[in-house]
Amino acid sequence: MSEKLITINTVNLINNCPECFSTKGLQLTFKQRFIETIFYKSITQEVSTEMNCVVCNTEIYPARWTDDIERIYNYQMKAFQPKKSSKKYKSLFWILFTVLVLSLAAVITFLVYNYL
């Protein structure tokens, strides 16, 4: 089973970076969990965020956020619309499912004709 985070949206912020104090490099990235197995692919409702400064190339952790950054973060979280959760079954699942159903139908047919 493979789990990864796919980037849904990146927002450029005008706030000062707490590391280099630049107003042009702060970015907030929204990511959503994507799960892939041999039977299905799924997008979950689990959302994670990252804040980075592209000027000084550092990740800004919540402990370093100022009140302004926290207000903007809360606003962006309310405005963010994640992708709908979904599950798509792969062809291997459908093949195994069909074989199982046909086998079950064959067993039932065999039992009905031989014991009734």
URDA-V127811 format. One record per pair of residues at least 6 apart in sequence whose C-alpha atoms are under 7 Angstrom apart, sorted by sequence separation. I is the first residue (numbers start at 1). J is the second residue. D is the distance in Angstrom with one decimal. If there is no record, write none. Layout:
BEGIN
i:I j:J d:D
i:I j:J d:D
END
This chain:
BEGIN
i:16 j:22 d:5.3
i:17 j:23 d:6.5
i:35 j:41 d:5.8
i:36 j:42 d:6.3
i:52 j:58 d:5.7
i:53 j:59 d:6.4
i:16 j:23 d:4.6
i:35 j:42 d:5.1
i:52 j:59 d:4.3
i:15 j:23 d:5.4
i:34 j:42 d:5.8
i:35 j:43 d:6.4
i:51 j:59 d:5.9
i:52 j:60 d:5.5
i:14 j:23 d:5.3
i:17 j:26 d:6.2
i:34 j:43 d:4.7
i:51 j:60 d:5.3
i:14 j:24 d:6.1
i:33 j:43 d:6.1
i:34 j:44 d:6.4
i:15 j:26 d:6.9
i:33 j:44 d:5.6
i:14 j:26 d:6.9
i:32 j:44 d:7.0
i:13 j:26 d:5.3
i:32 j:45 d:7.0
i:33 j:46 d:5.8
i:12 j:26 d:6.0
i:13 j:27 d:5.6
i:32 j:46 d:5.8
i:33 j:47 d:6.6
i:12 j:27 d:4.5
i:32 j:47 d:4.6
i:11 j:27 d:5.6
i:12 j:28 d:6.5
i:31 j:47 d:5.7
i:32 j:48 d:6.3
i:10 j:27 d:6.6
i:11 j:28 d:5.1
i:30 j:47 d:6.9
i:31 j:48 d:5.2
i:10 j:28 d:5.6
i:11 j:29 d:6.3
i:30 j:48 d:6.0
i:31 j:49 d:6.0
i:10 j:29 d:4.3
i:30 j:49 d:4.7
i:9 j:29 d:5.9
i:10 j:30 d:6.2
i:29 j:49 d:5.5
i:30 j:50 d:6.8
i:9 j:30 d:5.2
i:28 j:49 d:6.9
i:29 j:50 d:5.1
i:7 j:29 d:7.0
i:8 j:30 d:5.7
i:28 j:50 d:5.8
i:29 j:51 d:6.3
i:7 j:30 d:6.0
i:8 j:31 d:5.4
i:28 j:51 d:4.5
i:7 j:31 d:4.4
i:8 j:32 d:6.7
i:27 j:51 d:5.6
i:28 j:52 d:6.6
i:6 j:31 d:5.3
i:7 j:32 d:6.6
i:27 j:52 d:5.3
i:5 j:31 d:5.6
i:6 j:32 d:5.5
i:26 j:52 d:5.8
i:27 j:53 d:6.1
i:5 j:32 d:5.3
i:6 j:33 d:6.4
i:26 j:53 d:4.4
i:5 j:33 d:4.5
i:6 j:34 d:6.6
i:25 j:53 d:4.9
i:26 j:54 d:6.5
i:4 j:33 d:5.8
i:5 j:34 d:5.8
i:25 j:54 d:4.8
i:3 j:33 d:6.9
i:4 j:34 d:5.3
i:25 j:55 d:5.2
i:3 j:34 d:5.7
i:4 j:35 d:6.6
i:3 j:35 d:4.5
i:2 j:35 d:5.7
i:3 j:36 d:6.4
i:2 j:36 d:5.1
i:1 j:36 d:5.9
i:2 j:37 d:6.3
i:1 j:37 d:4.6
i:17 j:53 d:6.7
i:20 j:56 d:6.4
i:45 j:85 d:5.6
i:44 j:85 d:4.9
i:43 j:85 d:5.0
i:44 j:86 d:6.9
i:43 j:86 d:5.3
i:42 j:86 d:5.5
i:43 j:87 d:6.6
i:42 j:87 d:4.3
i:18 j:64 d:6.6
i:41 j:87 d:5.7
i:42 j:88 d:6.3
i:18 j:65 d:7.0
i:40 j:87 d:6.7
i:41 j:88 d:5.2
i:40 j:88 d:5.5
i:41 j:89 d:6.4
i:40 j:89 d:4.2
i:39 j:89 d:6.0
i:40 j:90 d:5.1
i:39 j:90 d:5.3
i:39 j:92 d:6.1
i:15 j:69 d:6.5
i:39 j:93 d:5.0
END
